[in-house]
Each structure stands twice: as structure tokens, then as C-alpha cells.
Amino acid sequence: MTTATAELLTVPEVMERLKLGRSTVYDLIRSRRLVSITVGRSRRIPVDAVRDFISYEIEEVA
């Protein structure tokens, strides 16, 4: 796996990391709470976007 590939996650990979369902992940993308890009017809989420989402959610609770 190259560095560029490792930095972009698929929706199922994000589902697994965040322990969320498919619909919830797509809702987060639609609401722009989770940044994503489209590559061809595929949706990819940068690893940094997942980290930022988690950090933001933790700050909201604190």
C-alpha cells in the first residue's frame, strides 16, 4: 500500500474505525461534519478528516 492510498479511507473503513453504520457515515459526509472527496464514482475520506472529526466531537463534549 502506498502512502497516498493509505491516507484515503473508504466508507466501510471509516465505518469500522468509528463503529458507525453506513447511513450515519454518509449523513456525516452530507452534513459536512466529515470531509470527503470523490474519486471517480467512489467516496474517499482522508485519515486527517477522521481525526479532525473525532477531535471536534471530543471538544464539543468537554
DRENDREN-670972 format. One record per residue: residue number from 1; residue in three letters; x negated, y negated, z of N, C-alpha, C, O, CB in turn. Coordinates in steps of 0.1 Angstrom, whole numbers. Atoms other than C-alpha are relative to their C-alpha. Glycine has a CB too. Layout:
BEGIN
<pt num="NUM" residu="ALA" n_u="X" n_v="Y" n_w="Z" ca_u="X" ca_v="Y" ca_w="Z" c_u="X" c_v="Y" c_w="Z" o_u="X" o_v="Y" o_w="Z" cb_u="X" cb_v="Y" cb_w="Z"/>
...
***
This chain:
BEGIN
<pt num="1" residu="MET" n_u="-8" n_v="12" n_w="0" ca_u="0" ca_v="0" ca_w="0" c_u="-9" c_v="-12" c_w="0" o_u="-18" o_v="-14" o_w="8" cb_u="10" cb_v="0" cb_w="12"/>
<pt num="2" residu="THR" n_u="8" n_v="13" n_w="1" ca_u="-14" ca_v="-34" ca_w="-10" c_u="4" c_v="-10" c_w="10" o_u="15" o_v="-8" o_w="16" cb_u="0" cb_v="-6" cb_w="-14"/>
<pt num="3" residu="THR" n_u="-3" n_v="10" n_w="-9" ca_u="-14" ca_v="-64" ca_w="12" c_u="13" c_v="-7" c_w="-4" o_u="22" o_v="-10" o_w="5" cb_u="-11" cb_v="-10" cb_w="2"/>
<pt num="4" residu="ALA" n_u="-12" n_v="7" n_w="4" ca_u="12" ca_v="-82" ca_w="-9" c_u="13" c_v="9" c_w="2" o_u="23" o_v="4" o_w="6" cb_u="-1" cb_v="-3" cb_w="-15"/>
<pt num="5" residu="THR" n_u="-11" n_v="-9" n_w="-3" ca_u="35" ca_v="-51" ca_w="-7" c_u="3" c_v="1" c_w="14" o_u="15" o_v="2" o_w="18" cb_u="-3" cb_v="13" cb_w="-7"/>
<pt num="6" residu="ALA" n_u="-2" n_v="-2" n_w="-14" ca_u="30" ca_v="-47" ca_w="30" c_u="7" c_v="-12" c_w="6" o_u="13" o_v="-11" o_w="17" cb_u="-13" cb_v="2" cb_w="7"/>
<pt num="7" residu="GLU" n_u="-6" n_v="12" n_w="-6" ca_u="42" ca_v="-83" ca_w="36" c_u="14" c_v="-2" c_w="-3" o_u="21" o_v="-11" o_w="3" cb_u="-8" cb_v="-12" cb_w="-4"/>
<pt num="8" residu="LEU" n_u="-14" n_v="2" n_w="4" ca_u="76" ca_v="-79" ca_w="20" c_u="7" c_v="13" c_w="4" o_u="3" o_v="24" o_w="1" cb_u="2" cb_v="-2" cb_w="-15"/>
<pt num="9" residu="LEU" n_u="-8" n_v="-11" n_w="-5" ca_u="102" ca_v="-56" ca_w="36" c_u="13" c_v="1" c_w="-8" o_u="18" o_v="-9" o_w="-13" cb_u="3" cb_v="-1" cb_w="15"/>
<pt num="10" residu="THR" n_u="-13" n_v="-2" n_w="6" ca_u="133" ca_v="-40" ca_w="21" c_u="10" c_v="-2" c_w="11" o_u="7" o_v="-2" o_w="22" cb_u="0" cb_v="14" cb_w="-7"/>
<pt num="11" residu="VAL" n_u="-11" n_v="1" n_w="-10" ca_u="167" ca_v="-44" ca_w="37" c_u="0" c_v="12" c_w="10" o_u="1" o_v="10" o_w="22" cb_u="13" cb_v="-1" cb_w="-7"/>
<pt num="12" residu="PRO" n_u="1" n_v="-11" n_w="-9" ca_u="165" ca_v="-8" ca_w="51" c_u="-11" c_v="-1" c_w="10" o_u="-10" o_v="3" o_w="22" cb_u="-1" cb_v="13" cb_w="-8"/>
<pt num="13" residu="GLU" n_u="11" n_v="2" n_w="-9" ca_u="131" ca_v="-16" ca_w="66" c_u="3" c_v="-10" c_w="11" o_u="0" o_v="-8" o_w="23" cb_u="-13" cb_v="-4" cb_w="-7"/>
<pt num="14" residu="VAL" n_u="-4" n_v="10" n_w="-10" ca_u="145" ca_v="-47" ca_w="83" c_u="10" c_v="6" c_w="9" o_u="10" o_v="3" o_w="21" cb_u="5" cb_v="-13" cb_w="-7"/>
<pt num="15" residu="MET" n_u="-10" n_v="-7" n_w="-8" ca_u="175" ca_v="-27" ca_w="95" c_u="-6" c_v="8" c_w="11" o_u="-2" o_v="8" o_w="22" cb_u="9" cb_v="9" cb_w="-9"/>
<pt num="16" residu="GLU" n_u="6" n_v="-9" n_w="-9" ca_u="152" ca_v="-2" ca_w="111" c_u="-8" c_v="-8" c_w="11" o_u="-7" o_v="-5" o_w="23" cb_u="-10" cb_v="9" cb_w="-7"/>
<pt num="17" residu="ARG" n_u="8" n_v="8" n_w="-9" ca_u="129" ca_v="-29" ca_w="127" c_u="9" c_v="-7" c_w="10" o_u="6" o_v="-8" o_w="22" cb_u="-8" cb_v="-10" cb_w="-7"/>
<pt num="18" residu="LEU" n_u="-9" n_v="8" n_w="-9" ca_u="158" ca_v="-49" ca_w="141" c_u="11" c_v="8" c_w="6" o_u="18" o_v="3" o_w="15" cb_u="6" cb_v="-12" cb_w="-8"/>
<pt num="19" residu="LYS" n_u="-11" n_v="-9" n_w="-6" ca_u="181" ca_v="-19" ca_w="149" c_u="13" c_v="-6" c_w="-3" o_u="22" o_v="-7" o_w="6" cb_u="-2" cb_v="2" cb_w="15"/>
<pt num="20" residu="LEU" n_u="-13" n_v="6" n_w="5" ca_u="209" ca_v="-36" ca_w="129" c_u="5" c_v="8" c_w="-12" o_u="-2" o_v="15" o_w="-19" cb_u="-2" cb_v="-15" cb_w="-3"/>
<pt num="21" residu="GLY" n_u="-6" n_v="-6" n_w="12" ca_u="233" ca_v="-24" ca_w="103" c_u="-2" c_v="-8" c_w="-12" o_u="-7" o_v="-20" o_w="-12" cb_u="15" cb_v="2" cb_w="2"/>
<pt num="22" residu="ARG" n_u="2" n_v="6" n_w="13" ca_u="232" ca_v="-32" ca_w="66" c_u="8" c_v="-13" c_w="-1" o_u="2" o_v="-23" o_w="-6" cb_u="3" cb_v="10" cb_w="-11"/>
<pt num="23" residu="SER" n_u="-9" n_v="11" n_w="1" ca_u="261" ca_v="-56" ca_w="67" c_u="-5" c_v="-12" c_w="9" o_u="-5" o_v="-23" o_w="4" cb_u="14" cb_v="3" cb_w="4"/>
<pt num="24" residu="THR" n_u="5" n_v="10" n_w="-8" ca_u="246" ca_v="-75" ca_w="96" c_u="-13" c_v="-7" c_w="-6" o_u="-14" o_v="-19" o_w="-5" cb_u="-4" cb_v="5" cb_w="14"/>
<pt num="25" residu="VAL" n_u="12" n_v="5" n_w="7" ca_u="212" ca_v="-79" ca_w="78" c_u="4" c_v="-9" c_w="-11" o_u="-1" o_v="-20" o_w="-13" cb_u="-9" cb_v="11" cb_w="-4"/>
<pt num="26" residu="TYR" n_u="-5" n_v="8" n_w="11" ca_u="230" ca_v="-92" ca_w="47" c_u="7" c_v="-13" c_w="5" o_u="6" o_v="-23" o_w="-1" cb_u="9" cb_v="8" cb_w="-9"/>
<pt num="27" residu="ASP" n_u="-6" n_v="12" n_w="-6" ca_u="251" ca_v="-116" ca_w="69" c_u="-11" c_v="-10" c_w="5" o_u="-9" o_v="-22" o_w="3" cb_u="9" cb_v="4" cb_w="12"/>
<pt num="28" residu="LEU" n_u="11" n_v="9" n_w="-4" ca_u="219" ca_v="-130" ca_w="84" c_u="-7" c_v="-6" c_w="-12" o_u="-11" o_v="-18" o_w="-11" cb_u="-11" cb_v="8" cb_w="8"/>
<pt num="29" residu="ILE" n_u="6" n_v="6" n_w="12" ca_u="205" ca_v="-135" ca_w="49" c_u="9" c_v="-10" c_w="-6" o_u="5" o_v="-21" o_w="-9" cb_u="-3" cb_v="11" cb_w="-11"/>
<pt num="30" residu="ARG" n_u="-10" n_v="9" n_w="5" ca_u="237" ca_v="-151" ca_w="37" c_u="1" c_v="-13" c_w="8" o_u="3" o_v="-24" o_w="2" cb_u="14" cb_v="7" cb_w="-1"/>
<pt num="31" residu="SER" n_u="-1" n_v="12" n_w="-8" ca_u="238" ca_v="-175" ca_w="66" c_u="-13" c_v="-7" c_w="2" o_u="-14" o_v="-17" o_w="9" cb_u="5" cb_v="4" cb_w="14"/>
<pt num="32" residu="ARG" n_u="14" n_v="6" n_w="0" ca_u="201" ca_v="-183" ca_w="61" c_u="-7" c_v="0" c_w="13" o_u="-16" o_v="-8" o_w="15" cb_u="1" cb_v="-14" cb_w="-5"/>
<pt num="33" residu="ARG" n_u="7" n_v="-2" n_w="-13" ca_u="192" ca_v="-172" ca_w="96" c_u="-13" c_v="9" c_w="-2" o_u="-22" o_v="9" o_w="6" cb_u="9" cb_v="6" cb_w="10"/>
<pt num="34" residu="LEU" n_u="11" n_v="-9" n_w="4" ca_u="169" ca_v="-146" ca_w="79" c_u="-4" c_v="-4" c_w="-14" o_u="4" o_v="-2" o_w="-24" cb_u="3" cb_v="15" cb_w="2"/>
<pt num="35" residu="VAL" n_u="5" n_v="4" n_w="13" ca_u="148" ca_v="-159" ca_w="50" c_u="-3" c_v="13" c_w="-9" o_u="-8" o_v="23" o_w="-4" cb_u="-13" cb_v="-9" cb_w="1"/>
<pt num="36" residu="SER" n_u="3" n_v="-11" n_w="9" ca_u="146" ca_v="-136" ca_w="19" c_u="-2" c_v="-5" c_w="-14" o_u="1" o_v="-17" o_w="-17" cb_u="12" cb_v="10" cb_w="0"/>
<pt num="37" residu="ILE" n_u="2" n_v="3" n_w="14" ca_u="136" ca_v="-136" ca_w="-17" c_u="6" c_v="11" c_w="-9" o_u="8" o_v="22" o_w="-4" cb_u="-15" cb_v="-3" cb_w="-3"/>
<pt num="38" residu="THR" n_u="-4" n_v="-10" n_w="10" ca_u="149" ca_v="-118" ca_w="-48" c_u="-11" c_v="2" c_w="-10" o_u="-16" o_v="-7" o_w="-16" cb_u="13" cb_v="-5" cb_w="-7"/>
<pt num="39" residu="VAL" n_u="10" n_v="-5" n_w="10" ca_u="125" ca_v="-98" ca_w="-69" c_u="8" c_v="9" c_w="-10" o_u="12" o_v="20" o_w="-6" cb_u="-12" cb_v="7" cb_w="7"/>
<pt num="40" residu="GLY" n_u="-9" n_v="-7" n_w="10" ca_u="144" ca_v="-87" ca_w="-100" c_u="14" c_v="0" c_w="6" o_u="20" o_v="-10" o_w="8" cb_u="-6" cb_v="14" cb_w="-2"/>
<pt num="41" residu="ARG" n_u="-13" n_v="-2" n_w="-6" ca_u="176" ca_v="-73" ca_w="-86" c_u="-1" c_v="4" c_w="15" o_u="9" o_v="7" o_w="21" cb_u="8" cb_v="10" cb_w="-7"/>
<pt num="42" residu="SER" n_u="2" n_v="-5" n_w="-14" ca_u="161" ca_v="-64" ca_w="-52" c_u="-3" c_v="-12" c_w="10" o_u="-9" o_v="-22" o_w="6" cb_u="-12" cb_v="9" cb_w="0"/>
<pt num="43" residu="ARG" n_u="1" n_v="10" n_w="-11" ca_u="162" ca_v="-84" ca_w="-20" c_u="-12" c_v="4" c_w="9" o_u="-13" o_v="16" o_w="13" cb_u="13" cb_v="-1" cb_w="9"/>
<pt num="44" residu="ARG" n_u="12" n_v="-3" n_w="-9" ca_u="129" ca_v="-86" ca_w="0" c_u="-1" c_v="-11" c_w="11" o_u="2" o_v="-23" o_w="8" cb_u="-13" cb_v="0" cb_w="-9"/>
<pt num="45" residu="ILE" n_u="1" n_v="8" n_w="-12" ca_u="123" ca_v="-101" ca_w="34" c_u="-15" c_v="-1" c_w="4" o_u="-20" o_v="10" o_w="8" cb_u="9" cb_v="4" cb_w="12"/>
<pt num="46" residu="PRO" n_u="14" n_v="0" n_w="-5" ca_u="88" ca_v="-114" ca_w="43" c_u="-1" c_v="4" c_w="15" o_u="8" o_v="0" o_w="23" cb_u="-5" cb_v="-15" cb_w="-2"/>
<pt num="47" residu="VAL" n_u="2" n_v="-4" n_w="-13" ca_u="74" ca_v="-100" ca_w="75" c_u="1" c_v="-12" c_w="10" o_u="6" o_v="-11" o_w="21" cb_u="-13" cb_v="8" cb_w="2"/>
<pt num="48" residu="ASP" n_u="0" n_v="12" n_w="-8" ca_u="69" ca_v="-135" ca_w="88" c_u="14" c_v="-5" c_w="3" o_u="17" o_v="-11" o_w="13" cb_u="-8" cb_v="-11" cb_w="-7"/>
<pt num="49" residu="ALA" n_u="-14" n_v="4" n_w="-2" ca_u="106" ca_v="-142" ca_w="83" c_u="7" c_v="8" c_w="11" o_u="15" o_v="2" o_w="19" cb_u="8" cb_v="1" cb_w="-13"/>
<pt num="50" residu="VAL" n_u="-6" n_v="-8" n_w="-11" ca_u="115" ca_v="-113" ca_w="106" c_u="-6" c_v="-5" c_w="13" o_u="2" o_v="-6" o_w="23" cb_u="-4" cb_v="15" cb_w="-2"/>
<pt num="51" residu="ARG" n_u="6" n_v="5" n_w="-12" ca_u="90" ca_v="-126" ca_w="132" c_u="6" c_v="-13" c_w="4" o_u="9" o_v="-15" o_w="16" cb_u="-15" cb_v="-1" cb_w="-2"/>
<pt num="52" residu="ASP" n_u="-6" n_v="13" n_w="-3" ca_u="104" ca_v="-161" ca_w="130" c_u="14" c_v="2" c_w="5" o_u="18" o_v="-5" o_w="14" cb_u="0" cb_v="-9" cb_w="-13"/>
<pt num="53" residu="PHE" n_u="-14" n_v="-2" n_w="-4" ca_u="140" ca_v="-148" ca_w="133" c_u="0" c_v="5" c_w="15" o_u="7" o_v="0" o_w="23" cb_u="6" cb_v="11" cb_w="-9"/>
<pt num="54" residu="ILE" n_u="1" n_v="-6" n_w="-14" ca_u="130" ca_v="-128" ca_w="165" c_u="-4" c_v="-11" c_w="9" o_u="2" o_v="-13" o_w="20" cb_u="-10" cb_v="11" cb_w="1"/>
<pt num="55" residu="SER" n_u="4" n_v="11" n_w="-9" ca_u="112" ca_v="-158" ca_w="180" c_u="11" c_v="-10" c_w="2" o_u="13" o_v="-15" o_w="13" cb_u="-13" cb_v="-7" cb_w="-7"/>
<pt num="56" residu="TYR" n_u="-11" n_v="10" n_w="-2" ca_u="141" ca_v="-182" ca_w="173" c_u="11" c_v="6" c_w="9" o_u="16" o_v="-1" o_w="17" cb_u="6" cb_v="-3" cb_w="-14"/>
<pt num="57" residu="GLU" n_u="-11" n_v="-6" n_w="-8" ca_u="166" ca_v="-158" ca_w="188" c_u="-4" c_v="1" c_w="15" o_u="4" o_v="-1" o_w="24" cb_u="3" cb_v="15" cb_w="-5"/>
<pt num="58" residu="ILE" n_u="5" n_v="0" n_w="-13" ca_u="144" ca_v="-154" ca_w="219" c_u="1" c_v="-14" c_w="6" o_u="5" o_v="-15" o_w="18" cb_u="-14" cb_v="6" cb_w="1"/>
<pt num="59" residu="GLU" n_u="0" n_v="14" n_w="-5" ca_u="141" ca_v="-192" ca_w="223" c_u="14" c_v="-4" c_w="3" o_u="17" o_v="-12" o_w="12" cb_u="-6" cb_v="-9" cb_w="-10"/>
<pt num="60" residu="GLU" n_u="-14" n_v="3" n_w="-2" ca_u="179" ca_v="-195" ca_w="220" c_u="5" c_v="5" c_w="13" o_u="14" o_v="-1" o_w="19" cb_u="9" cb_v="5" cb_w="-12"/>
<pt num="61" residu="VAL" n_u="-5" n_v="-6" n_w="-12" ca_u="185" ca_v="-172" ca_w="249" c_u="-7" c_v="-6" c_w="12" o_u="0" o_v="-7" o_w="23" cb_u="-4" cb_v="15" cb_w="0"/>
<pt num="62" residu="ALA" n_u="8" n_v="5" n_w="-11" ca_u="158" ca_v="-188" ca_w="271" c_u="6" c_v="-14" c_w="4" o_u="1" o_v="-20" o_w="13" cb_u="-14" cb_v="-1" cb_w="-3"/>
***
